[in-house]
Amino acid sequence: MSEQDLQQLLDLAPLLVPVILIQLGLIVAALVDLIKRSKTRGPKWLWVVIILIFGIIGPIIYFVIGREDE
């Protein structure tokens, strides 16, 4: 990694940090909700995979589609 690459990364850090924090918050919230919920649309193991693999979109998909009213 060159010095120029490192500088570009440091320049992007103020933009990346909030996005990463939002992503982690959504993942944690979705996993906690999934664990506490007795009913979901589809198997829980599949929702764990979707939440973890698809980044920001995975938890949003779970909250919109995966949750089932108790």
N, CA, C and O of each residue as an XYZ file, in Angstrom:
280
protein
N       0.850     -1.165      0.000
C       0.000      0.000      0.000
C       0.901      1.235      0.000
O       1.750      1.407      0.875
N       0.700      2.063     -0.976
C       1.538      3.254     -1.094
C       1.029      4.353     -0.160
O      -0.059      4.263      0.407
N       1.840      5.372     -0.024
C       1.467      6.500      0.828
C       0.241      7.224      0.268
O      -0.593      7.723      1.022
N       0.144      7.274     -1.050
C      -1.005      7.918     -1.693
C      -2.294      7.133     -1.407
O      -3.338      7.724     -1.133
N      -2.211      5.803     -1.472
C      -3.381      4.971     -1.162
C      -3.829      5.168      0.285
O      -5.022      5.256      0.576
N      -2.855      5.233      1.177
C      -3.169      5.436      2.588
C      -3.830      6.796      2.806
O      -4.773      6.909      3.589
N      -3.346      7.813      2.126
C      -3.931      9.143      2.252
C      -5.367      9.163      1.724
O      -6.235      9.806      2.313
N      -5.617      8.465      0.619
C      -6.977      8.395      0.079
C      -7.917      7.710      1.071
O      -9.060      8.132      1.250
N      -7.428      6.660      1.707
C      -8.233      5.958      2.707
C      -8.535      6.864      3.897
O      -9.659      6.883      4.399
N      -7.539      7.608      4.343
C      -7.746      8.532      5.453
C      -8.708      9.657      5.081
O      -9.461     10.136      5.929
N      -8.686     10.078      3.826
C      -9.618     11.109      3.369
C     -11.060     10.596      3.362
O     -11.993     11.367      3.582
N     -11.241      9.302      3.111
C     -12.581      8.711      3.081
C     -13.098      8.300      4.460
O     -14.288      8.027      4.616
N     -12.228      8.253      5.447
C     -12.605      7.776      6.779
C     -13.807      8.510      7.369
O     -14.683      7.853      7.932
N     -13.894      9.842      7.269
C     -15.074     10.510      7.838
C     -16.390     10.068      7.194
O     -17.444     10.166      7.823
N     -16.343      9.591      5.971
C     -17.551      9.093      5.318
C     -17.813      7.630      5.646
O     -18.963      7.209      5.771
N     -16.741      6.862      5.783
C     -16.889      5.425      6.002
C     -17.302      5.074      7.429
O     -18.077      4.139      7.633
N     -16.803      5.797      8.402
C     -17.079      5.462      9.804
C     -18.579      5.483     10.108
O     -19.073      4.520     10.696
N     -19.333      6.526      9.742
C     -20.778      6.489     10.022
C     -21.499      5.348      9.303
O     -22.409      4.739      9.865
N     -21.103      5.062      8.078
C     -21.741      3.971      7.329
C     -21.473      2.636      8.015
O     -22.375      1.808      8.138
N     -20.250      2.426      8.457
C     -19.896      1.181      9.139
C     -20.652      1.065     10.461
O     -21.128     -0.016     10.807
N     -20.767      2.167     11.201
C     -21.503      2.136     12.470
C     -22.987      1.855     12.255
O     -23.596      1.107     13.021
N     -23.569      2.449     11.221
C     -24.977      2.177     10.897
C     -25.156      0.709     10.526
O     -26.114      0.066     10.955
N     -24.232      0.186      9.727
C     -24.308     -1.214      9.317
C     -24.230     -2.134     10.534
O     -25.037     -3.055     10.665
N     -23.278     -1.895     11.416
C     -23.144     -2.738     12.604
C     -24.367     -2.629     13.508
O     -24.824     -3.630     14.059
N     -24.897     -1.423     13.662
C     -26.097     -1.239     14.476
C     -27.289     -1.992     13.921
O     -28.037     -2.623     14.668
N     -27.467     -1.926     12.601
C     -28.575     -2.653     11.968
C     -28.406     -4.161     12.122
O     -29.374     -4.872     12.392
N     -27.183     -4.646     11.951
C     -26.927     -6.084     12.084
C     -27.243     -6.548     13.502
O     -27.925     -7.555     13.691
N     -26.748     -5.817     14.497
C     -26.993     -6.201     15.892
C     -28.487     -6.150     16.205
O     -29.024     -7.076     16.812
N     -29.158     -5.078     15.797
C     -30.597     -4.948     16.067
C     -31.387     -6.072     15.407
O     -32.303     -6.628     16.014
N     -31.039     -6.408     14.169
C     -31.752     -7.470     13.461
C     -31.512     -8.830     14.118
O     -32.445     -9.619     14.265
N     -30.274     -9.107     14.513
C     -29.980    -10.395     15.146
C     -30.661    -10.515     16.507
O     -31.177    -11.579     16.847
N     -30.668     -9.440     17.284
C     -31.341     -9.467     18.589
C     -32.837     -9.689     18.397
O     -33.443    -10.495     19.103
N     -33.431     -8.980     17.447
C     -34.860     -9.151     17.175
C     -35.156    -10.576     16.710
O     -36.150    -11.175     17.120
N     -34.299    -11.105     15.862
C     -34.481    -12.463     15.347
C     -34.424    -13.488     16.475
O     -35.217    -14.430     16.497
N     -33.501    -13.315     17.401
C     -33.365    -14.251     18.519
C     -34.593    -14.192     19.429
O     -35.078    -15.227     19.885
N     -35.090    -12.995     19.690
C     -36.222    -12.829     20.609
C     -37.562    -13.223     19.994
O     -38.491    -13.574     20.720
N     -37.674    -13.172     18.691
C     -38.947    -13.414     18.003
C     -39.186    -14.920     17.867
O     -38.297    -15.664     17.452
N     -40.396    -15.357     18.221
C     -40.702    -16.788     18.128
C     -41.102    -17.200     16.714
O     -40.899    -18.351     16.326
N     -41.671    -16.269     15.936
C     -42.101    -16.597     14.572
C     -41.423    -15.669     13.569
O     -41.341    -14.458     13.774
N     -40.944    -16.262     12.487
C     -40.397    -15.487     11.373
C     -40.918    -16.090     10.079
O     -41.386    -17.228     10.048
N     -40.829    -15.320      9.030
C     -41.185    -15.848      7.706
C     -39.945    -16.538      7.159
O     -39.044    -15.886      6.631
N     -39.905    -17.840      7.285
C     -38.754    -18.611      6.841
C     -37.916    -19.057      8.027
O     -38.132    -18.609      9.153
N     -36.960    -19.940      7.770
C     -36.123    -20.457      8.856
C     -35.169    -19.387      9.399
O     -34.656    -18.551      8.654
N     -34.949    -19.436     10.701
C     -34.085    -18.438     11.337
C     -32.654    -18.507     10.820
O     -32.006    -17.471     10.669
N     -32.150    -19.706     10.545
C     -30.772    -19.822     10.074
C     -30.592    -19.084      8.754
O     -29.536    -18.502      8.508
N     -31.613    -19.103      7.904
C     -31.533    -18.399      6.623
C     -31.499    -16.888      6.843
O     -30.777    -16.174      6.147
N     -32.277    -16.402      7.808
C     -32.266    -14.970      8.101
C     -30.925    -14.533      8.670
O     -30.461    -13.430      8.379
N     -30.296    -15.379      9.476
C     -28.956    -15.048      9.987
C     -27.986    -14.881      8.822
O     -27.203    -13.931      8.794
N     -28.038    -15.798      7.866
C     -27.160    -15.713      6.692
C     -27.440    -14.435      5.906
O     -26.509    -13.725      5.529
N     -28.702    -14.141      5.660
C     -29.067    -12.934      4.900
C     -28.608    -11.681      5.633
O     -28.050    -10.773      5.016
N     -28.836    -11.620      6.936
C     -28.453    -10.444      7.725
C     -26.944    -10.231      7.684
O     -26.481     -9.099      7.538
N     -26.177    -11.308      7.810
C     -24.721    -11.171      7.884
C     -24.052    -10.968      6.529
O     -23.049    -10.261      6.439
N     -24.585    -11.570      5.487
C     -23.914    -11.513      4.183
C     -24.234    -10.243      3.406
O     -23.360     -9.700      2.731
N     -25.464     -9.765      3.486
C     -25.874     -8.666      2.618
C     -25.685     -7.278      3.223
O     -26.323     -6.325      2.776
N     -24.827     -7.144      4.225
C     -24.468     -5.828      4.747
C     -25.650     -5.019      5.230
O     -26.470     -5.513      6.004
N     -25.746     -3.784      4.783
C     -26.822     -2.890      5.217
C     -28.176     -3.384      4.712
O     -29.185     -3.239      5.403
N     -28.205     -3.955      3.532
C     -29.461     -4.386      2.914
C     -30.063     -5.595      3.641
O     -31.285     -5.693      3.748
N     -29.234     -6.513      4.140
C     -29.721     -7.725      4.806
C     -30.637     -7.448      5.991
O     -31.747     -7.978      6.039
N     -30.197     -6.626      6.954
C     -31.086     -6.316      8.075
C     -32.366     -5.594      7.648
O     -33.432     -5.832      8.215
N     -32.261     -4.720      6.657
C     -33.451     -4.016      6.175
C     -34.437     -5.013      5.570
O     -35.641     -4.923      5.808
N     -33.924     -5.964      4.787
C     -34.787     -7.006      4.212
C     -35.467     -7.793      5.334
O     -36.659     -8.089      5.259
N     -34.698     -8.130      6.374
C     -35.288     -8.870      7.495
C     -36.408     -8.066      8.152
O     -37.491     -8.600      8.391
N     -36.159     -6.788      8.447
C     -37.174     -5.976      9.125
C     -38.415     -5.778      8.267
O     -39.521     -5.682      8.800
N     -38.256     -5.715      6.956
C     -39.402     -5.491      6.072
C     -40.150     -6.789      5.776
O     -41.380     -6.810      5.793
N     -39.417     -7.871      5.505
C     -40.040     -9.115      5.038
C     -40.042    -10.224      6.094
O     -41.026    -10.954      6.214
N     -38.972    -10.357      6.849
C     -38.780    -11.526      7.702
C     -39.575    -11.570      8.982
O     -39.892    -12.650      9.481
N     -39.903    -10.411      9.524
C     -40.628    -10.395     10.796
C     -42.083    -10.781     10.590
O     -42.736    -10.351      9.639
N     -42.566    -11.599     11.501
C     -43.972    -12.002     11.466
C     -44.614    -11.567     12.774
O     -44.025    -11.733     13.842
N     -45.807    -11.016     12.697
C     -46.504    -10.564     13.905
C     -46.748    -11.733     14.844
O     -47.080    -12.842     14.424
N     -46.574    -11.450     16.122
C     -46.779    -12.503     17.122
C     -48.152    -12.420     17.720
O     -48.500    -13.229     18.581
